[in-house]
Amino acid sequence: MKKENEAKDSRLYNKNFLQAVNNAVNGIIYCATTQTNITKQLILGTIVMILSLFYNFTTAEFLCLTFAVFFVIFAEMVNTAIETIVDLYVDTYHPKAKIAKDVGAGAVVLAAINAIIIAYFLFFRETELSFIANSLFNQIVTSPRHLAFVAIIITVIAILAMKGAFNKKDISRGVKEDKFLPSGQSALAFAVLTAIWINSKNLIVFCLALILSLMVAGNRLNDKKTIGEVLFGSFMGVLVVVLVYGLTLFKI
């Protein structure tokens, strides 16, 4: 009995630094994949980071912006931890449990207000408002690397949205429905391939990228993905990148 108790207690502590880091990463992945608010905040944070590429922020300004983004996500993760602990010990309504959850939610609201204020002063300066449309668009058009980066990020967001739309759970039975689920890895691989094809004039680089993309698609087929799912994902990756580059050809 004593050994069993020691074994159980050992699971509550990290044996070494690597295990601590691994557990921390697992916590981040859990929040990103199960908490809708954190998923939205990660997407918004990604968009803000992309927009920051087109502004001449100083180091201090960029650090403030980065801190604001991460602080919102940090507050939401703390709020999630509080709610989980409260739900673990409280099965019925209790005023103090409500206070704990409300305080956690209030911390998230304050962090969000802080982020909005910082974003306002950084992105919407009076000296830049009159030039924001033209300068932002022109910088995007004249920067193929930025275009590739934006296109791939949009592909990742599309993959996440696609997963959420197709991979729904049957709540009544508690099992996943057997639905058509396009391959996200194939979409990302062919999005990168398309960006390389548009930007690179080196045939060898393109052929190597093509081989890697086909290997990813073949690996997905080996993982019991259907040909339709792999083809759909691959086409989606190509289409997103082509659309992003194509839209920049039409100047208003």
Order of alpha helices (4+ residues) and beta strands (2+ residues): alpha-alpha-alpha-alpha-alpha-alpha-alpha-alpha-beta-beta-alpha-alpha-alpha
